[in-house]
Amino acid sequence: MPSNTDITLRTYILTFHGELDADFASSFCPPETTFTREGNIFRLANLRLDQSGLIGLLRQLHNLGCVILTLESEKESV
């Protein structure tokens, strides 16, 4: 079990449906995140977040009326 001082980051790819603009990624995501859009389907890739950061991002998207379609992760420890 990790201690409270351990930080575990994961790299996520998040696909969702909604109404957003590219400013969302620069305002709410880490700088290395890539943002693509095809109609009303959005993809945030290279999201490097810990669990609390991911939950905060998902809550923000939910508050904006977005629907999560897929979430993929690859574990990375820092």
Residue frames relative to the residue before (quaternion, step in Angstrom):
aa qw qx qy qz dx dy dz
M 1.0000 0.0000 0.0000 0.0000 0.00 0.00 0.00
P 0.4207 -0.7151 0.4911 0.2656 3.63 -0.76 0.98
S 0.4716 -0.6505 0.5096 0.3077 3.54 -1.16 0.61
N 0.6716 -0.5070 0.3600 0.4029 3.56 -1.28 0.26
T 0.6578 0.5056 -0.3196 0.4577 3.60 1.19 -0.39
D 0.5496 0.5960 -0.4068 0.4210 3.63 1.24 -0.18
I 0.1490 -0.7633 0.6226 0.0873 3.54 -1.01 0.86
T 0.0813 -0.7914 0.6054 0.0250 3.56 -0.70 1.07
L 0.1177 -0.7806 0.6129 0.0344 3.53 -0.68 1.15
R 0.1071 -0.7522 0.6452 0.0807 3.51 -1.20 0.59
T 0.3466 -0.6909 0.5862 0.2427 3.50 -1.23 0.49
Y 0.1227 -0.8219 0.5562 0.0081 3.56 -0.68 1.16
I 0.1537 -0.6918 0.6891 0.1510 3.47 -1.43 0.37
L 0.0562 -0.8146 0.5761 -0.0380 3.55 -0.60 1.20
T 0.0721 -0.7779 0.6242 0.0126 3.55 -0.83 1.05
F 0.0981 0.8049 -0.5746 0.1110 3.57 -0.84 0.98
H 0.3905 -0.6791 0.5782 0.2282 3.53 -1.37 0.37
G 0.3691 0.7341 -0.5192 0.2351 3.57 -0.94 0.82
E 0.4779 -0.6180 0.5347 0.3222 3.52 -1.34 -0.38
L 0.2616 0.7511 -0.5614 0.2286 3.58 -0.19 1.29
D 0.2847 -0.7120 0.5942 0.2427 3.54 -1.33 0.07
A 0.7171 -0.4642 0.3066 0.4198 3.58 -1.29 0.22
D 0.5566 0.6140 -0.3947 0.3968 3.62 1.14 -0.42
F 0.5303 0.6305 -0.4108 0.3905 3.59 1.17 -0.49
A 0.6764 0.4995 -0.3029 0.4485 3.60 0.80 -1.00
S 0.6947 0.4649 -0.2949 0.4630 3.61 0.85 -0.85
S 0.6847 0.4890 -0.2856 0.4589 3.60 1.13 -0.54
F 0.8310 0.2582 -0.0847 0.4853 3.60 0.94 -0.87
C 0.7174 0.4255 -0.2412 0.4960 3.62 1.24 -0.15
P 0.6175 -0.5281 0.4141 0.4102 3.60 -1.20 0.41
P 0.6625 -0.5659 0.3215 0.3708 3.62 -1.09 0.69
E 0.7005 0.4833 -0.2842 0.4416 3.63 1.00 -0.69
T 0.4431 0.7027 -0.4446 0.3351 3.60 1.29 0.02
T 0.2159 -0.7498 0.6079 0.1472 3.57 -1.02 0.80
F 0.1907 -0.7842 0.5889 0.0429 3.54 -1.02 0.95
T 0.0556 0.7839 -0.6166 0.0471 3.58 -0.74 1.03
R 0.1457 -0.7877 0.5968 0.0468 3.51 -1.20 0.65
E 0.0076 0.7529 -0.6580 0.0138 3.53 -1.08 0.84
G 0.7861 -0.1044 0.0123 0.6090 3.56 -0.05 1.30
N 0.7513 -0.3120 0.2622 0.5192 3.58 -0.69 -1.12
I 0.5349 0.5719 -0.4227 0.4563 3.58 1.25 0.45
F 0.1182 -0.8063 0.5795 0.0062 3.55 -0.74 1.14
R 0.1027 -0.7733 0.6227 0.0614 3.52 -1.21 0.60
L 0.1097 -0.7500 0.6512 0.0382 3.52 -0.88 1.06
A 0.0195 -0.8083 0.5876 -0.0322 3.58 -0.55 1.16
N 0.7956 0.2643 -0.2388 0.4899 3.53 -1.30 0.47
L 0.2661 0.7483 -0.5440 0.2708 3.56 1.05 0.85
R 0.0528 -0.7984 0.5997 0.0142 3.64 -0.48 1.12
L 0.1973 0.7897 -0.5385 0.2178 3.53 -0.18 1.37
D 0.3896 -0.6268 0.5928 0.3224 3.52 -1.30 0.26
Q 0.7465 -0.4264 0.2610 0.4392 3.57 -1.28 0.15
S 0.6724 0.4866 -0.3196 0.4571 3.61 0.88 -0.80
G 0.6238 0.5323 -0.3376 0.4621 3.61 1.07 -0.67
L 0.6444 0.5158 -0.3135 0.4695 3.56 1.02 -0.82
I 0.6520 0.5080 -0.3166 0.4654 3.58 0.91 -0.89
G 0.6453 0.5216 -0.3189 0.4581 3.60 0.97 -0.81
L 0.6521 0.5049 -0.3067 0.4752 3.57 0.99 -0.85
L 0.6598 0.5033 -0.3099 0.4639 3.60 0.92 -0.88
R 0.6391 0.5156 -0.3248 0.4693 3.60 1.00 -0.75
Q 0.6391 0.5211 -0.3286 0.4605 3.58 0.98 -0.83
L 0.6566 0.4995 -0.3069 0.4746 3.59 0.94 -0.89
H 0.6378 0.5247 -0.3225 0.4625 3.59 0.98 -0.84
N 0.6602 0.5136 -0.3020 0.4574 3.59 0.95 -0.88
L 0.6854 0.4538 -0.2729 0.4998 3.58 1.19 -0.54
G 0.5719 -0.6395 0.3543 0.3721 3.60 1.30 0.16
C 0.4336 0.7045 -0.4598 0.3228 3.59 1.20 0.35
V 0.2796 -0.7337 0.5979 0.1615 3.56 -1.25 0.58
I 0.3526 -0.7330 0.5446 0.2043 3.59 -0.71 1.09
L 0.2186 -0.7846 0.5707 0.1045 3.57 -0.85 1.03
T 0.7878 -0.1065 0.0801 0.6014 3.61 0.93 -0.89
L 0.0623 -0.7483 0.6586 0.0488 3.51 -1.33 0.53
E 0.0231 -0.7868 0.6161 -0.0301 3.56 -0.72 1.11
S 0.0597 -0.8080 0.5850 0.0367 3.59 -1.11 0.60
E 0.1164 -0.7290 0.6688 0.0874 3.46 -1.39 0.49
K 0.4036 -0.7554 0.4628 0.2287 3.59 -0.56 1.15
E 0.0379 0.7451 -0.6647 0.0390 3.50 -1.13 0.90
S 0.1910 -0.7853 0.5775 0.1157 3.59 -0.82 0.87
V 0.0847 -0.7763 0.6239 0.0306 3.54 -1.05 0.85
